Amino acid sequence: MTPGARTQAAIELLDTVIAAARDEGAAADTLIARYFAARRYAGSKDRRAVRERVYAAIRALGERPASGRAAMLALAADDADLAATFDGGRHAPAPVAPDEPVASRGVAPAWLEQALADAGLDEDERAALVDRAPLDVRLNPLRPAPELVGAQPIAGLPDARRLPAGFDLAPFAGAVEAQDAGSQAVTLAAAARAGMTVLDLCAGAGGKTLALAAAMQNEGRIVAADVDRARLSRLAPRAEAAGVTIAETRLLDPGREAAALADVAADVVLVDAPCSGTGTWRRNPEARWRLTPARLDRLVATQARLLDIAADRVRPGGALTYIVCSLLDAEGSAQVAGFLARRGGWAAEPADLPLGRAHGTGWRLTPAHDGSDGFFVARLRAPC
């Protein structure tokens, strides 16, 4: 592909990403894979170059752009080589017309950037939300791994390692799990121990379930529950590879979770709740273009409902750990404050994790401060 053809491919891909963000369609990675599956002529260097341009535009633009061309023109404004590809040549974009729309740079849509500022994130903190994320892994103490060449330890997390970009994890399946350092840190807030009964209420594919099992030395019981059949089905083979035998899966019907869990009385309940994902924009930058105030309101309502379901499953004197990969107070400290206001006798316990700092009713991790994804976590103690 010529340089101009690469730019035109990036424009076409951005058009599909913009439409998917507007209409709740597929993720950018999926769209890129589909695009090149239909264009086998594109070599690996072409695919890499186009992908880099697409993601450079996504990271640079806070507001969802009107078109892929407007998005690419925003990058071209600061890149003479890229601007030169708008020459109207074969397979290249048409020349730039006077007064043609150009997308605006920024970290997030204006309403969302204001919400982040209101949550105490300054300009530098907000800018770091769209940096590139590193590759972090968790070593599985139940299945010791061979040496990971190039791995760097992460202070305070003995099982965490940071690996070079592109490191192939396939040969280490079961012994090594891809898991952000922040995710590992907030899971420690559950303080799960051997012999406990633990409920992982929003288990998904089981990343935190496996970490909990390791902390419990594979002794006790973990009920891993979720409403997503496809994601939950991935836990069993992962658990087998990791040597975890104490986790059982339970598929829940949306809206009927409480009835399906009525027989569970847990020492610890972990709620890794569905959220806006504002703390994971480094990995999913187009998520900024998908979030709306209405969608955020729905997520906040779901989180409150899940907290109440979880609280009913905690034994007297037990603990509930609430986690969101969000940095918005509506999903974090305000959500927990609302829970405490309606649940008499419950109390928030101070956290002391190896990453992060106190924030409102809990503990917060941010990319700029901690080099991890962004999280809010709170540990809540049930009345005896």
N, C-alpha and C positions, 0 to 999 in steps of 0.2 A: 504494500500500500504506500502511496505517496504521502508526504506530510499533509497535503490538503485532504486526501481521502481519509486519513486518520481523524482530522478535525471534523469532517462531515459525519463520520461514524459516531464520534462522541456526541455531536449535536443530535443525531437520530436516537441514540441511546438515552440522552437526557430528556428528550421528548417523552419517551416511554416511562422513565423514572418519575417525571413530573406528573404524568397522567395517573400512574399507579399511586403516587402519594395523595393525589386529590381524591381518587376513587377507592382507596383502601385495597389496592392491588398488590402484586408480588413485590418482594424486596429487590433492591438494586442488584445485588449479587446474582439473584435468580434471573433477572432480566438480561444481565450481561451474558450469562452462560447461554441463555436461549438465543440471543442475538448471534453469537459466534458459532453456535451449533448449526445455524442455518447458513453460515458463511465460512465453510471449511478452507477457503482459499487464504484466509487471513493467517499469517504465521504467528509464532509465539511472541516475537518482538512487536508485531502490530497489535496483538491483543493486549499486551502489557501497556503499550503506549496509550491506546485508546482508553483502557481502564483507568490509568493514572489521570488522564484528562477529565474523565467523567467524575472521578472522586475529588479531584482538585476543585472542580466547579461546585460540587455538592458541599464541600467543606467551606468554601469561600462565601457562600450565599445563605444568609439567614432566612430571608423571605423566600417562599416558593416562587421561582421565576415564571414568567409568562410562557417562555419557550426555551428549548435547548439552545437555540441560536442566541437568544438574549443572555443566557447563562455563559456560553462560551465567549461572547463578546466582552463580558465583564473580566474574564481572565486575559483576553487579548489586549485590553486597555493597558495592562502592565507587562506585556510580553510581546516584544516586537516580532520575534520569530513566529509566534502563534498568529499574530495579526497578519503577517505576510501570507499565511495559508488561505486567507479569504480573498482569493484571486480569480474566482470564477472558472478555474481550470477544470479539466475532466475529473469528475468525482469530488471536486473541491467545493467549499461553500462559495456562494455568490459574493461579489465585492460588497463592502459595507456601504449602505446608503446614508446620506445625510439625515441626521436626527433619528436614526434607527434606534428602537428601544434597547437599552442595555440594563441588565439586572443589577441590583444594588448589593454590595458586599455587606456582611454582617454576621453575627454569631447565631441569631435566632429571630423569628418573627417578633415584631416590636412588643406585642402583649406578653410574649413568653420571656423575652429579655428583661422586661420590667419585673415580672414575677421572680426571676432569678436574682435580680438586684434587690428586691424586697426581702429575699431570703438571706441576704448578707453576702452575696458573691460579687466581688468587685470586678472591674473590667478585665484584669489579668486572669482571675479565676474563671470568668465566663469564656474568655478566649481559649483557655486550655481544654474546654469541653469538646472542642472539635479537632484537637491534635490527633496524631496517629497513636493507636494503642500498641503497647508491647505484647509479646507472647509470654504469658505467665502460666505455670503449671503447678500442680500439687503432687508431690511424691506420695505414693500410697504405702504407709507403713505395714499394711497387711501383705503386700507383694513388693518387696524391695526391688528397686530398679537398678539396672547397670548404670555405669557412669554416663552422665549427660554432658558431652563435650561442649564447652562454652557456656555452661549454665552458671548464673550468678545468684547467690543467696539473696534473700530479701529479709532485712532486719526485722526481728521479732516474730517471724513466721518460719519455724524450723523446717517445715515440709514444703515451703514455697521456693520456686526457682524462676528466674527470668531467662528466657532463651533467645538466641538470635532469630531474627525474622526469617521465616521460611523453614525452620527446623522441622524435620519429619518425625512426627510422633507415632506413626503407625507401628514401628517395631517395639514400642514400649506400651502397647495397649494393656490396660489392667494395672500396670505399675505406675503409670503417669497419667494424670487427668489434666486436660487444658482447663484452667480455672484462674480467673483474674485474682491478683493478690488481695484486692479489696473484698471480693466475694469470700475468700478464705478467711479474712479477718473478721467479717461480720458474722460468719457462721460460728466463730468462737464464742460469740455472745450467748449462744444457747447453753453453753457450759454442759453439754451432754457428757455423761459418764457411763462407764461399764455397769450393766445391770438395770439401767433405766428403761422405761417405756417412753418412746418419743413419737410424736405425730408430726410429720412433715406435710403440712396441709396443702401447699401448692407446690408439689414436688417436681412437676414438669418431667424432664428426662432424667432427673435424679442426681445432678451434680452435688447439691448440698446433702442429699441423703447419703451418698458415698462418703462425704467428708464427716458427717455425723457418725457413721458406722466406724470409721477409722478412729475417731475420738473416743468411741465407746469400746474400742479394742474388740469389736465384733461380738460383744456380749450384751444381751438385753433384747429389746424389740423395737423396731422402727416400722411404723405404718406410713407408707408413702402414698399420699392420696392426691388426685387431680381430676379435673373434668375433661382433660384433653387425652383421648385414648391414644392417639398416634405418639404423642410425646412420652406418655407414661409407659407405653410398650417398649420403649428403648431402655428402660431402667433394668429389666431382668437380665439381658445379656451383658450390660455394663457391670452389674453387680457380680455376675458369675466370673467375668474376667478379672474383677478386682478382688475376688475372694471374699465377698460380703455375703453372709448367710442369714443375717438377722433382719433384712428388709423384706417386707411384704407389700405388694401394691394393692391399691383399692381405687377403682374407677368410680367417680362420683357423677350423679346426675345434677346438672346446673339447677340451682334453686332448691334442691333436696339434699344438700350436703349434710345438714345437721342430722337427719334421720339415718343416713348411711353410716354415720360415725358415732351413733348413740352408745355403742358398746365400748368405745375407747375412753379410757381414763389415763391421761398421760402425765408423767412428771414434767415433761417439757413439750411444748407445742411451738413449732417454728412456722411462721407465716411469711413466706417470701412472696409478697402479694403482687398481683398484676399492677403495673404502674406505667407512667408516661415514658420511662426509660431515659429521662434527661441526663442521668449519670453515665449512660452508655453511648452517647453520641460519637465518641471516638471510634466505635465499632460499627455504628449504624447512623451515620450522619444525616441520611435522608429522613430519619424519624422526626426531625424538627419540622419538616414540611407536612407531616401527617397529623400532628397534634393540633387540636382545636380546643377552645374553651369548653365546648359541649362534651367532647370526648374526655377531657380532664375531669369534668363534673361526674361523668359516669364512672370513671375509675375511682374517684374519691368515694363514691357511694358503695362500690363493690368492696373496696378496702375496709370500710366501716362494717359492712355485713360480715366479711370474713373474720375480722377481729372478734366480733361477738360470737360467731360460731366457734372459733378457736378457744375463747375464754371458757365456754361451757365444757370443753374437753380437758381442761387443766384440773388436776387433783388439788384439793385444798393445800395451800402452801407451795404449790408448783409454780412454774414460770412459763411465760409466753414471750417469745422473741419475735418481734415484728421487724421485717426488712423490706425496704423498697430501693431499687436502683434509680432513685429519683432525688433531685436536690431542691424540689419545690416544697415549701413548708406545708402546703395544703395536703400533700401526701405523706409528710413526715411528722414534724413536731406538732402541727395543728391537728393532724389525724389522731395522734396519741393523746393529746390533751383532751380531745373530744371523747375518746374512749374512757379516760380516767374520770371525766365528769359524769358519764352515765353509768359507770361501774363502781359502785361504792366499795371501799375496802381494798381495791387494787392500788398498787404503788409502783412508780418507775424507780428502778435501781440504777445507780451510777455505773457507767461502763468504763472499762479501762483496757482498751484494745491496743494492739501494737501499731495500728495505723489510725489516723483520724483525730478528732477532738470533740469536746462536748458541744452540743447544739440543741437549745431548747429542752425538750423532754427526752432527748436521747443523744446520739453520737453520730457524727457526720464525717464521711470521707470524700475528698475531692481530688480530681486529677492533678491540679496545680500543687496542692499541699502534700499529697500522699503518693503521687505517681501511679494511682490505681483508678479504676472506674469510680464513679460517684455513688455513694450509698448513704442512706439513713437507717439506723438500727436503734431499737429500744428494747430493753429487757424489763418485762412487767411481772410483778410478783402477785400471785393470787392470795386472797385472805385465807387464813387457816380455818 
